Amino acid sequence: MFAHTCTSCRQRKLVFPSQITSMTNTDDGIVVAFTCWCDAEQVLVTGKRAGARREAAAAHAA
Ligand SMILES: [Zn+2]
């Protein structure tokens, strides 16, 4: 579970594992595709390079 600001509804929401449609490992990290609460398809890059800073920011914001 993580927080994400949707590019469609522009709201910061918690994304649950049940909303995730795919996870792909790339050189830039793990590309997570999921469906927002507003039904917009969203993509988030996480993992080794992108993950730590993003997750720390999310924890701080929460
Ligand atoms: Zn949305």
N, CA, C, O and the ligand as a Tripos MOL2 file, in Angstrom:
@<TRIPOS>MOLECULE
protein
  249   247    63     0     0
PROTEIN
NO_CHARGES

@<TRIPOS>ATOM
      1 N           0.8440   -1.1890    0.0000 N.3       1 MET1
      2 CA          0.0000    0.0000    0.0000 C.3       1 MET1
      3 C           0.8830    1.2440    0.0000 C.2       1 MET1
      4 O           1.8810    1.3060    0.7190 O.2       1 MET1
      5 N           0.5140    2.2270   -0.8040 N.am      2 PHE2
      6 CA          1.3070    3.4430   -0.8790 C.3       2 PHE2
      7 C           0.3940    4.6060   -1.2470 C.2       2 PHE2
      8 O          -0.7290    4.4200   -1.7180 O.2       2 PHE2
      9 N           0.9070    5.8040   -1.0200 N.am      3 ALA3
     10 CA          0.1460    6.9960   -1.3750 C.3       3 ALA3
     11 C           0.5920    7.4880   -2.7390 C.2       3 ALA3
     12 O           1.7740    7.4310   -3.0760 O.2       3 ALA3
     13 N          -0.3540    7.9660   -3.5130 N.am      4 HIS4
     14 CA         -0.0490    8.4340   -4.8710 C.3       4 HIS4
     15 C          -0.9610    9.6000   -5.2160 C.2       4 HIS4
     16 O          -2.1530    9.5870   -4.9110 O.2       4 HIS4
     17 N          -0.3780   10.6110   -5.8610 N.am      5 THR5
     18 CA         -1.1960   11.7110   -6.3550 C.3       5 THR5
     19 C          -1.5840   11.4200   -7.7940 C.2       5 THR5
     20 O          -0.7250   11.3610   -8.6730 O.2       5 THR5
     21 N          -2.8600   11.2410   -8.0330 N.am      6 CYS6
     22 CA         -3.3710   10.8630   -9.3430 C.3       6 CYS6
     23 C          -3.1790   11.9950  -10.3470 C.2       6 CYS6
     24 O          -3.3710   13.1670  -10.0240 O.2       6 CYS6
     25 N          -2.7950   11.6250  -11.5760 N.am      7 THR7
     26 CA         -2.6230   12.6390  -12.6110 C.3       7 THR7
     27 C          -3.9590   13.0220  -13.2410 C.2       7 THR7
     28 O          -4.0380   14.0010  -13.9830 O.2       7 THR7
     29 N          -4.9930   12.2650  -12.9530 N.am      8 SER8
     30 CA         -6.3090   12.5480  -13.5310 C.3       8 SER8
     31 C          -7.1880   13.3400  -12.5530 C.2       8 SER8
     32 O          -7.6430   14.4380  -12.8760 O.2       8 SER8
     33 N          -7.4240   12.7860  -11.3660 N.am      9 CYS9
     34 CA         -8.2890   13.4780  -10.3980 C.3       9 CYS9
     35 C          -7.4780   14.3870   -9.4770 C.2       9 CYS9
     36 O          -8.0450   15.1720   -8.7170 O.2       9 CYS9
     37 N          -6.1430   14.2790   -9.5460 N.am     10 ARG10
     38 CA         -5.2230   15.1430   -8.7950 C.3      10 ARG10
     39 C          -5.3900   15.0360   -7.2840 C.2      10 ARG10
     40 O          -5.0020   15.9390   -6.5430 O.2      10 ARG10
     41 N          -5.9540   13.9580   -6.8440 N.am     11 GLN11
     42 CA         -6.1020   13.7550   -5.4150 C.3      11 GLN11
     43 C          -5.0570   12.7670   -4.9270 C.2      11 GLN11
     44 O          -4.7180   11.8130   -5.6270 O.2      11 GLN11
     45 N          -4.5490   13.0010   -3.7240 N.am     12 ARG12
     46 CA         -3.6020   12.0850   -3.1250 C.3      12 ARG12
     47 C          -4.3780   11.0200   -2.3780 C.2      12 ARG12
     48 O          -5.0900   11.3060   -1.4150 O.2      12 ARG12
     49 N          -4.2270    9.7770   -2.8410 N.am     13 LYS13
     50 CA         -4.9990    8.6690   -2.2920 C.3      13 LYS13
     51 C          -4.0800    7.5140   -1.9430 C.2      13 LYS13
     52 O          -2.9860    7.3900   -2.4930 O.2      13 LYS13
     53 N          -4.5240    6.6830   -1.0370 N.am     14 LEU14
     54 CA         -3.8280    5.4370   -0.7690 C.3      14 LEU14
     55 C          -4.2150    4.4280   -1.8510 C.2      14 LEU14
     56 O          -5.3860    4.2740   -2.1990 O.2      14 LEU14
     57 N          -3.1940    3.7480   -2.3670 N.am     15 VAL15
     58 CA         -3.4170    2.7120   -3.3830 C.3      15 VAL15
     59 C          -3.1950    1.3530   -2.7300 C.2      15 VAL15
     60 O          -2.1480    1.1070   -2.1300 O.2      15 VAL15
     61 N          -4.1660    0.4920   -2.8480 N.am     16 PHE16
     62 CA         -4.1000   -0.8260   -2.2310 C.3      16 PHE16
     63 C          -3.6440   -1.8720   -3.2500 C.2      16 PHE16
     64 O          -3.8010   -1.6710   -4.4540 O.2      16 PHE16
     65 N          -3.0870   -2.9730   -2.7810 N.am     17 PRO17
     66 CA         -2.6080   -4.0190   -3.6990 C.3      17 PRO17
     67 C          -3.6840   -4.4920   -4.6720 C.2      17 PRO17
     68 O          -3.3710   -4.8780   -5.7980 O.2      17 PRO17
     69 N          -4.9270   -4.4660   -4.2560 N.am     18 SER18
     70 CA         -6.0090   -4.9340   -5.1280 C.3      18 SER18
     71 C          -6.2030   -4.0200   -6.3390 C.2      18 SER18
     72 O          -6.8400   -4.4140   -7.3160 O.2      18 SER18
     73 N          -5.6560   -2.8000   -6.2800 N.am     19 GLN19
     74 CA         -5.7870   -1.8640   -7.4010 C.3      19 GLN19
     75 C          -4.6640   -2.0120   -8.4090 C.2      19 GLN19
     76 O          -4.7490   -1.4750   -9.5140 O.2      19 GLN19
     77 N          -3.5990   -2.7410   -8.0390 N.am     20 ILE20
     78 CA         -2.4400   -2.8740   -8.9110 C.3      20 ILE20
     79 C          -2.7440   -3.8560  -10.0410 C.2      20 ILE20
     80 O          -3.2210   -4.9670   -9.8060 O.2      20 ILE20
     81 N          -2.4610   -3.4270  -11.2640 N.am     21 THR21
     82 CA         -2.7580   -4.2600  -12.4300 C.3      21 THR21
     83 C          -1.5140   -4.9540  -12.9680 C.2      21 THR21
     84 O          -1.6130   -6.0140  -13.5860 O.2      21 THR21
     85 N          -0.3250   -4.3560  -12.7350 N.am     22 SER22
     86 CA          0.9010   -5.0100  -13.1680 C.3      22 SER22
     87 C           2.1060   -4.4220  -12.4530 C.2      22 SER22
     88 O           2.0870   -3.2720  -12.0140 O.2      22 SER22
     89 N           3.1590   -5.2310  -12.3420 N.am     23 MET23
     90 CA          4.4280   -4.7680  -11.8010 C.3      23 MET23
     91 C           5.5250   -5.2920  -12.7090 C.2      23 MET23
     92 O           5.6230   -6.4980  -12.9410 O.2      23 MET23
     93 N           6.3620   -4.3770  -13.2320 N.am     24 THR24
     94 CA          7.3980   -4.7600  -14.1850 C.3      24 THR24
     95 C           8.7540   -4.2630  -13.7150 C.2      24 THR24
     96 O           8.9180   -3.0760  -13.4330 O.2      24 THR24
     97 N           9.7240   -5.1580  -13.6290 N.am     25 ASN25
     98 CA         11.0760   -4.7640  -13.2670 C.3      25 ASN25
     99 C          11.7910   -4.1620  -14.4630 C.2      25 ASN25
    100 O          11.8330   -4.7620  -15.5370 O.2      25 ASN25
    101 N          12.3580   -2.9670  -14.2730 N.am     26 THR26
    102 CA         13.1430   -2.3230  -15.3260 C.3      26 THR26
    103 C          14.4500   -1.8420  -14.7070 C.2      26 THR26
    104 O          14.6520   -1.9450  -13.4970 O.2      26 THR26
    105 N          15.3310   -1.3160  -15.5480 N.am     27 ASP27
    106 CA         16.6020   -0.7810  -15.0610 C.3      27 ASP27
    107 C          16.4040    0.4110  -14.1370 C.2      27 ASP27
    108 O          17.2620    0.7060  -13.3040 O.2      27 ASP27
    109 N          15.2800    1.0940  -14.2790 N.am     28 ASP28
    110 CA         14.9930    2.2730  -13.4630 C.3      28 ASP28
    111 C          14.2620    1.9310  -12.1830 C.2      28 ASP28
    112 O          14.0320    2.8080  -11.3500 O.2      28 ASP28
    113 N          13.8920    0.6670  -12.0080 N.am     29 GLY29
    114 CA         13.1680    0.2640  -10.8210 C.3      29 GLY29
    115 C          11.9620   -0.5570  -11.2200 C.2      29 GLY29
    116 O          11.8970   -1.1020  -12.3220 O.2      29 GLY29
    117 N          11.0120   -0.6380  -10.3120 N.am     30 ILE30
    118 CA          9.8100   -1.4240  -10.5720 C.3      30 ILE30
    119 C           8.7070   -0.4850  -11.0420 C.2      30 ILE30
    120 O           8.3310    0.4580  -10.3460 O.2      30 ILE30
    121 N           8.2000   -0.7630  -12.2300 N.am     31 VAL31
    122 CA          7.1090    0.0360  -12.7800 C.3      31 VAL31
    123 C           5.7870   -0.6100  -12.3450 C.2      31 VAL31
    124 O           5.4530   -1.7250  -12.7450 O.2      31 VAL31
    125 N           5.0620    0.1200  -11.5260 N.am     32 VAL32
    126 CA          3.7960   -0.3830  -11.0000 C.3      32 VAL32
    127 C           2.6480    0.3260  -11.7190 C.2      32 VAL32
    128 O           2.5470    1.5530  -11.6970 O.2      32 VAL32
    129 N           1.7990   -0.4580  -12.3470 N.am     33 ALA33
    130 CA          0.5990    0.0920  -12.9820 C.3      33 ALA33
    131 C          -0.5970   -0.2360  -12.1040 C.2      33 ALA33
    132 O          -0.7280   -1.3510  -11.5990 O.2      33 ALA33
    133 N          -1.4540    0.7360  -11.9320 N.am     34 PHE34
    134 CA         -2.6200    0.5080  -11.0830 C.3      34 PHE34
    135 C          -3.7640    1.4050  -11.5140 C.2      34 PHE34
    136 O          -3.5910    2.3270  -12.3120 O.2      34 PHE34
    137 N          -4.9260    1.1180  -10.9740 N.am     35 THR35
    138 CA         -6.1180    1.8870  -11.3040 C.3      35 THR35
    139 C          -6.5020    2.7490  -10.1210 C.2      35 THR35
    140 O          -6.7230    2.2430   -9.0200 O.2      35 THR35
    141 N          -6.5840    4.0490  -10.3450 N.am     36 CYS36
    142 CA         -6.9720    4.9880   -9.2900 C.3      36 CYS36
    143 C          -8.4310    4.7620   -8.8990 C.2      36 CYS36
    144 O          -9.1780    4.0690   -9.5890 O.2      36 CYS36
    145 N          -8.8100    5.3590   -7.7860 N.am     37 TRP37
    146 CA        -10.2000    5.3070   -7.3360 C.3      37 TRP37
    147 C         -11.1330    5.9290   -8.3770 C.2      37 TRP37
    148 O         -12.3130    5.5830   -8.4370 O.2      37 TRP37
    149 N         -10.6100    6.8430   -9.1950 N.am     38 CYS38
    150 CA        -11.4280    7.4900  -10.2220 C.3      38 CYS38
    151 C         -11.4100    6.6980  -11.5280 C.2      38 CYS38
    152 O         -11.9280    7.1670  -12.5410 O.2      38 CYS38
    153 N         -10.8130    5.4940  -11.5150 N.am     39 ASP39
    154 CA        -10.7380    4.6010  -12.6770 C.3      39 ASP39
    155 C          -9.6910    5.0210  -13.7050 C.2      39 ASP39
    156 O          -9.6500    4.4550  -14.7980 O.2      39 ASP39
    157 N          -8.8470    5.9970  -13.3830 N.am     40 ALA40
    158 CA         -7.7680    6.3760  -14.2870 C.3      40 ALA40
    159 C          -6.6020    5.4080  -14.1150 C.2      40 ALA40
    160 O          -6.2590    5.0180  -12.9990 O.2      40 ALA40
    161 N          -5.9980    5.0270  -15.2470 N.am     41 GLU41
    162 CA         -4.8130    4.1820  -15.2040 C.3      41 GLU41
    163 C          -3.6100    5.0320  -14.8050 C.2      41 GLU41
    164 O          -3.3700    6.0910  -15.3850 O.2      41 GLU41
    165 N          -2.8620    4.5660  -13.8200 N.am     42 GLN42
    166 CA         -1.7130    5.3060  -13.3260 C.3      42 GLN42
    167 C          -0.4780    4.4250  -13.3470 C.2      42 GLN42
    168 O          -0.5780    3.1990  -13.2930 O.2      42 GLN42
    169 N           0.7000    5.0610  -13.4250 N.am     43 VAL43
    170 CA          1.9610    4.3270  -13.4160 C.3      43 VAL43
    171 C           2.8850    4.9700  -12.3990 C.2      43 VAL43
    172 O           3.0040    6.1940  -12.3410 O.2      43 VAL43
    173 N           3.5340    4.1460  -11.6060 N.am     44 LEU44
    174 CA          4.4580    4.6290  -10.5960 C.3      44 LEU44
    175 C           5.7530    3.8290  -10.7020 C.2      44 LEU44
    176 O           5.7210    2.6030  -10.8080 O.2      44 LEU44
    177 N           6.8890    4.5210  -10.6740 N.am     45 VAL45
    178 CA          8.1770    3.8310  -10.6750 C.3      45 VAL45
    179 C           8.7020    3.7890   -9.2530 C.2      45 VAL45
    180 O           8.8490    4.8190   -8.5950 O.2      45 VAL45
    181 N           8.9790    2.5850   -8.7930 N.am     46 THR46
    182 CA          9.4640    2.4200   -7.4320 C.3      46 THR46
    183 C          10.6460    1.4530   -7.4490 C.2      46 THR46
    184 O          11.1250    1.0740   -8.5170 O.2      46 THR46
    185 N          11.1090    1.0590   -6.2830 N.am     47 GLY47
    186 CA         12.2290    0.1340   -6.2420 C.3      47 GLY47
    187 C          13.5030    0.7920   -5.7530 C.2      47 GLY47
    188 O          13.4660    1.8210   -5.0790 O.2      47 GLY47
    189 N          14.6370    0.1870   -6.1000 N.am     48 LYS48
    190 CA         15.9320    0.5880   -5.5390 C.3      48 LYS48
    191 C          16.2340    2.0750   -5.7030 C.2      48 LYS48
    192 O          16.5940    2.7540   -4.7420 O.2      48 LYS48
    193 N          16.0830    2.5740   -6.9350 N.am     49 ARG49
    194 CA         16.4840    3.9520   -7.1870 C.3      49 ARG49
    195 C          15.4060    4.9570   -6.7990 C.2      49 ARG49
    196 O          15.6910    5.9620   -6.1480 O.2      49 ARG49
    197 N          14.1680    4.6830   -7.1990 N.am     50 ALA50
    198 CA         13.0990    5.6630   -7.0100 C.3      50 ALA50
    199 C          12.3940    5.4770   -5.6640 C.2      50 ALA50
    200 O          11.7930    6.4150   -5.1390 O.2      50 ALA50
    201 N          12.4700    4.2710   -5.1110 N.am     51 GLY51
    202 CA         11.6160    3.9260   -3.9820 C.3      51 GLY51
    203 C          11.8970    4.6370   -2.6860 C.2      51 GLY51
    204 O          10.9790    5.1870   -2.0780 O.2      51 GLY51
    205 N          13.1400    4.6440   -2.2420 N.am     52 ALA52
    206 CA         13.4520    5.1060   -0.8980 C.3      52 ALA52
    207 C          12.9980    6.5430   -0.6680 C.2      52 ALA52
    208 O          12.3280    6.8480    0.3190 O.2      52 ALA52
    209 N          13.3740    7.4100   -1.5880 N.am     53 ARG53
    210 CA         13.0360    8.8180   -1.4040 C.3      53 ARG53
    211 C          11.5270    9.0310   -1.4740 C.2      53 ARG53
    212 O          10.9640    9.7860   -0.6810 O.2      53 ARG53
    213 N          10.8750    8.3640   -2.4240 N.am     54 ARG54
    214 CA          9.4430    8.5240   -2.5980 C.3      54 ARG54
    215 C           8.6810    7.9970   -1.3790 C.2      54 ARG54
    216 O           7.7300    8.6270   -0.9170 O.2      54 ARG54
    217 N           9.0930    6.8620   -0.8720 N.am     55 GLU55
    218 CA          8.3990    6.2750    0.2690 C.3      55 GLU55
    219 C           8.6010    7.1180    1.5240 C.2      55 GLU55
    220 O           7.6900    7.2530    2.3400 O.2      55 GLU55
    221 N           9.7920    7.6810    1.6730 N.am     56 ALA56
    222 CA         10.0530    8.5380    2.8170 C.3      56 ALA56
    223 C           9.1610    9.7760    2.7570 C.2      56 ALA56
    224 O           8.6310   10.2210    3.7750 O.2      56 ALA56
    225 N           9.0040   10.3180    1.5730 N.am     57 ALA57
    226 CA          8.1420   11.4930    1.3950 C.3      57 ALA57
    227 C           6.7020   11.1430    1.6890 C.2      57 ALA57
    228 O           5.9730   11.9270    2.2970 O.2      57 ALA57
    229 N           6.2900    9.9530    1.2530 N.am     58 ALA58
    230 CA          4.9230    9.5220    1.4810 C.3      58 ALA58
    231 C           4.6540    9.3350    2.9730 C.2      58 ALA58
    232 O           3.5980    9.7200    3.4750 O.2      58 ALA58
    233 N           5.6140    8.7460    3.6720 N.am     59 ALA59
    234 CA          5.4650    8.5180    5.1010 C.3      59 ALA59
    235 C           5.4050    9.8530    5.8390 C.2      59 ALA59
    236 O           4.6440   10.0160    6.7930 O.2      59 ALA59
    237 N           6.2100   10.7940    5.3870 N.am     60 HIS60
    238 CA          6.2300   12.1120    6.0150 C.3      60 HIS60
    239 C           4.9080   12.8380    5.8090 C.2      60 HIS60
    240 O           4.4000   13.4960    6.7170 O.2      60 HIS60
    241 N           4.3630   12.7120    4.6130 N.am     61 ALA61
    242 CA          3.1010   13.3820    4.2920 C.3      61 ALA61
    243 C           1.9320   12.7670    5.0450 C.2      61 ALA61
    244 O           0.9800   13.4570    5.4080 O.2      61 ALA61
    245 N           2.0140   11.4670    5.2730 N.am     62 ALA62
    246 CA          0.9310   10.7810    5.9790 C.3      62 ALA62
    247 C           1.0310   11.0900    7.4650 C.2      62 ALA62
    248 O           0.2130   10.6120    8.2510 O.2      62 ALA62
    249 ZN         -7.6440    9.5000   -9.7630 Zn       63 ZN63
@<TRIPOS>BOND
     1     1     2 1
     2     2     3 1
     3     3     4 2
     4     3     5 am
     5     5     6 1
     6     6     7 1
     7     7     8 2
     8     7     9 am
     9     9    10 1
    10    10    11 1
    11    11    12 2
    12    11    13 am
    13    13    14 1
    14    14    15 1
    15    15    16 2
    16    15    17 am
    17    17    18 1
    18    18    19 1
    19    19    20 2
    20    19    21 am
    21    21    22 1
    22    22    23 1
    23    23    24 2
    24    23    25 am
    25    25    26 1
    26    26    27 1
    27    27    28 2
    28    27    29 am
    29    29    30 1
    30    30    31 1
    31    31    32 2
    32    31    33 am
    33    33    34 1
    34    34    35 1
    35    35    36 2
    36    35    37 am
    37    37    38 1
    38    38    39 1
    39    39    40 2
    40    39    41 am
    41    41    42 1
    42    42    43 1
    43    43    44 2
    44    43    45 am
    45    45    46 1
    46    46    47 1
    47    47    48 2
    48    47    49 am
    49    49    50 1
    50    50    51 1
    51    51    52 2
    52    51    53 am
    53    53    54 1
    54    54    55 1
    55    55    56 2
    56    55    57 am
    57    57    58 1
    58    58    59 1
    59    59    60 2
    60    59    61 am
    61    61    62 1
    62    62    63 1
    63    63    64 2
    64    63    65 am
    65    65    66 1
    66    66    67 1
    67    67    68 2
    68    67    69 am
    69    69    70 1
    70    70    71 1
    71    71    72 2
    72    71    73 am
    73    73    74 1
    74    74    75 1
    75    75    76 2
    76    75    77 am
    77    77    78 1
    78    78    79 1
    79    79    80 2
    80    79    81 am
    81    81    82 1
    82    82    83 1
    83    83    84 2
    84    83    85 am
    85    85    86 1
    86    86    87 1
    87    87    88 2
    88    87    89 am
    89    89    90 1
    90    90    91 1
    91    91    92 2
    92    91    93 am
    93    93    94 1
    94    94    95 1
    95    95    96 2
    96    95    97 am
    97    97    98 1
    98    98    99 1
    99    99   100 2
   100    99   101 am
   101   101   102 1
   102   102   103 1
   103   103   104 2
   104   103   105 am
   105   105   106 1
   106   106   107 1
   107   107   108 2
   108   107   109 am
   109   109   110 1
   110   110   111 1
   111   111   112 2
   112   111   113 am
   113   113   114 1
   114   114   115 1
   115   115   116 2
   116   115   117 am
   117   117   118 1
   118   118   119 1
   119   119   120 2
   120   119   121 am
   121   121   122 1
   122   122   123 1
   123   123   124 2
   124   123   125 am
   125   125   126 1
   126   126   127 1
   127   127   128 2
   128   127   129 am
   129   129   130 1
   130   130   131 1
   131   131   132 2
   132   131   133 am
   133   133   134 1
   134   134   135 1
   135   135   136 2
   136   135   137 am
   137   137   138 1
   138   138   139 1
   139   139   140 2
   140   139   141 am
   141   141   142 1
   142   142   143 1
   143   143   144 2
   144   143   145 am
   145   145   146 1
   146   146   147 1
   147   147   148 2
   148   147   149 am
   149   149   150 1
   150   150   151 1
   151   151   152 2
   152   151   153 am
   153   153   154 1
   154   154   155 1
   155   155   156 2
   156   155   157 am
   157   157   158 1
   158   158   159 1
   159   159   160 2
   160   159   161 am
   161   161   162 1
   162   162   163 1
   163   163   164 2
   164   163   165 am
   165   165   166 1
   166   166   167 1
   167   167   168 2
   168   167   169 am
   169   169   170 1
   170   170   171 1
   171   171   172 2
   172   171   173 am
   173   173   174 1
   174   174   175 1
   175   175   176 2
   176   175   177 am
   177   177   178 1
   178   178   179 1
   179   179   180 2
   180   179   181 am
   181   181   182 1
   182   182   183 1
   183   183   184 2
   184   183   185 am
   185   185   186 1
   186   186   187 1
   187   187   188 2
   188   187   189 am
   189   189   190 1
   190   190   191 1
   191   191   192 2
   192   191   193 am
   193   193   194 1
   194   194   195 1
   195   195   196 2
   196   195   197 am
   197   197   198 1
   198   198   199 1
   199   199   200 2
   200   199   201 am
   201   201   202 1
   202   202   203 1
   203   203   204 2
   204   203   205 am
   205   205   206 1
   206   206   207 1
   207   207   208 2
   208   207   209 am
   209   209   210 1
   210   210   211 1
   211   211   212 2
   212   211   213 am
   213   213   214 1
   214   214   215 1
   215   215   216 2
   216   215   217 am
   217   217   218 1
   218   218   219 1
   219   219   220 2
   220   219   221 am
   221   221   222 1
   222   222   223 1
   223   223   224 2
   224   223   225 am
   225   225   226 1
   226   226   227 1
   227   227   228 2
   228   227   229 am
   229   229   230 1
   230   230   231 1
   231   231   232 2
   232   231   233 am
   233   233   234 1
   234   234   235 1
   235   235   236 2
   236   235   237 am
   237   237   238 1
   238   238   239 1
   239   239   240 2
   240   239   241 am
   241   241   242 1
   242   242   243 1
   243   243   244 2
   244   243   245 am
   245   245   246 1
   246   246   247 1
   247   247   248 2
@<TRIPOS>SUBSTRUCTURE
     1 MET1         2 RESIDUE 1 A MET
     2 PHE2         6 RESIDUE 1 A PHE
     3 ALA3        10 RESIDUE 1 A ALA
     4 HIS4        14 RESIDUE 1 A HIS
     5 THR5        18 RESIDUE 1 A THR
     6 CYS6        22 RESIDUE 1 A CYS
     7 THR7        26 RESIDUE 1 A THR
     8 SER8        30 RESIDUE 1 A SER
     9 CYS9        34 RESIDUE 1 A CYS
    10 ARG10       38 RESIDUE 1 A ARG
    11 GLN11       42 RESIDUE 1 A GLN
    12 ARG12       46 RESIDUE 1 A ARG
    13 LYS13       50 RESIDUE 1 A LYS
    14 LEU14       54 RESIDUE 1 A LEU
    15 VAL15       58 RESIDUE 1 A VAL
    16 PHE16       62 RESIDUE 1 A PHE
    17 PRO17       66 RESIDUE 1 A PRO
    18 SER18       70 RESIDUE 1 A SER
    19 GLN19       74 RESIDUE 1 A GLN
    20 ILE20       78 RESIDUE 1 A ILE
    21 THR21       82 RESIDUE 1 A THR
    22 SER22       86 RESIDUE 1 A SER
    23 MET23       90 RESIDUE 1 A MET
    24 THR24       94 RESIDUE 1 A THR
    25 ASN25       98 RESIDUE 1 A ASN
    26 THR26      102 RESIDUE 1 A THR
    27 ASP27      106 RESIDUE 1 A ASP
    28 ASP28      110 RESIDUE 1 A ASP
    29 GLY29      114 RESIDUE 1 A GLY
    30 ILE30      118 RESIDUE 1 A ILE
    31 VAL31      122 RESIDUE 1 A VAL
    32 VAL32      126 RESIDUE 1 A VAL
    33 ALA33      130 RESIDUE 1 A ALA
    34 PHE34      134 RESIDUE 1 A PHE
    35 THR35      138 RESIDUE 1 A THR
    36 CYS36      142 RESIDUE 1 A CYS
    37 TRP37      146 RESIDUE 1 A TRP
    38 CYS38      150 RESIDUE 1 A CYS
    39 ASP39      154 RESIDUE 1 A ASP
    40 ALA40      158 RESIDUE 1 A ALA
    41 GLU41      162 RESIDUE 1 A GLU
    42 GLN42      166 RESIDUE 1 A GLN
    43 VAL43      170 RESIDUE 1 A VAL
    44 LEU44      174 RESIDUE 1 A LEU
    45 VAL45      178 RESIDUE 1 A VAL
    46 THR46      182 RESIDUE 1 A THR
    47 GLY47      186 RESIDUE 1 A GLY
    48 LYS48      190 RESIDUE 1 A LYS
    49 ARG49      194 RESIDUE 1 A ARG
    50 ALA50      198 RESIDUE 1 A ALA
    51 GLY51      202 RESIDUE 1 A GLY
    52 ALA52      206 RESIDUE 1 A ALA
    53 ARG53      210 RESIDUE 1 A ARG
    54 ARG54      214 RESIDUE 1 A ARG
    55 GLU55      218 RESIDUE 1 A GLU
    56 ALA56      222 RESIDUE 1 A ALA
    57 ALA57      226 RESIDUE 1 A ALA
    58 ALA58      230 RESIDUE 1 A ALA
    59 ALA59      234 RESIDUE 1 A ALA
    60 HIS60      238 RESIDUE 1 A HIS
    61 ALA61      242 RESIDUE 1 A ALA
    62 ALA62      246 RESIDUE 1 A ALA
    63 ZN63       249 GROUP 0 **** ****
